[in-house]
Amino acid sequence: MNLDAIAHNTALFTERARTAVMAVVKADGFGHGMIPVARAALDNGADWLGVTSCAEALRLREAGITAPVLSWLHAHDTDFRRVIAATVDLSAASCHHLARIAAGAAEAGMTAMVHLKVDTGLCRNGESPARWPALVALARRLEQKGLIWVRGVWSHLVNAGVPGHLRTARQVELFDQAVALARAGGLDPQVRHLANSAAGLGLPGCRYDLVRAGIGLYGVEPVHGRTFGLRAAMTLHGRVILVKRVPAGTGVSYDHRYVTTVDSTLALVPIGYADGVPRTVGGRAEVWCGGRRHPVAGSVAMDQFVVDLGTGSTRLGDEVVVFGPGSRGEPTVTEWAGWADTIPHEVFTRLGDRIPRRYVGECRTRGVQPDREGR
Ligand SMILES: Cc1ncc(COP(=O)(O)O)c(C=O)c1O
């Protein structure tokens, strides 16, 4: 994990977006390690951190991070007392959730900082435009009681990665209406936010007061057909633990879905689908070993996969790069996502605990240890 890449990408967001930046560090920092990523981002210009759960928010606070944190996905019966006491901002996507937050604030004896979420078209989390006035009215009443303060209004885009998408224009329109209704209802939201990475970099009209940077922070270019100079932070690699020579026509791994075409050298790598490497990529995916790409032979197993080096050779302990920045010719996470018929977000976040996270980079500072730090 290259924390300098996180630093570079954060700086790129702040320079390009010219607004505040939230580093989205949910799901263990997209699999990169929440605490080291959060620190690297905050040290390099990020103002906010974004997570989905109260547990994640509390982990940030327990690590000593005092920056603003927004937590945005909560069960109907969440007990908000601890996160409110820990000064975590909370998203409210319905009157029910807002009332629950207010109850937590009353019990904690504090004012909860709230971001009202409007559903502008994703049809996922967020209050519908039809019910938005009721949410605003309740928020105003609770503000007057001193239980909450509506610091933000926010929403999430459907097609941010597709420049010029008509739906985005409609979402911006609905978002502006929601903000206007909030203001007309007596609220004064200071942090309006709609943009994810793609919009933050590619759609100036969506940036408002804050850009929520997720996948771009980790170095994946988020806009179709455009590059902004982001740097990949993660290199996933393993080592060869067994080498064997086999004749042409040898079946490899379960069901022998892969058969060698020439007398080959096979290398075994101890990473499998239990570690998050997609099972079905055999026959399509490639890895980098000995200075060139080689195919993953047959199905990925729970704990291991086989590489077909063909007429090439390898030795025990040699490095096998599954994906990385691509600068040496190794596959990127975007290629792996394509082979697995998914998106880089899923490839990153599936990587399990058995894969040690090691951190490199100048900005590996402030309490970050060389291995498995901050988790
Ligand atoms: C609500 C919300 N905002 C922002 C992000 C970051 O999006 P991206 O990874 O496309 O930058 C996510 C990611 O899942 C999200 O759920």
The ligand as an ORCA input file, in Angstrom:
! r2SCAN-3c Opt
* xyz 0 1
  C     -22.722      7.814     -0.602
  C     -21.382      7.648     -1.243
  N     -20.661      8.735     -1.513
  C     -19.445      8.648     -2.102
  C     -18.903      7.413     -2.425
  C     -17.584      7.370     -3.116
  O     -17.828      7.052     -4.471
  P     -16.631      6.779     -5.459
  O     -15.967      5.564     -4.927
  O     -17.271      6.530     -6.780
  O     -15.782      7.972     -5.410
  C     -19.624      6.260     -2.162
  C     -19.037      4.965     -2.513
  O     -19.514      3.900     -2.471
  C     -20.908      6.377     -1.549
  O     -21.626      5.305     -1.248
*
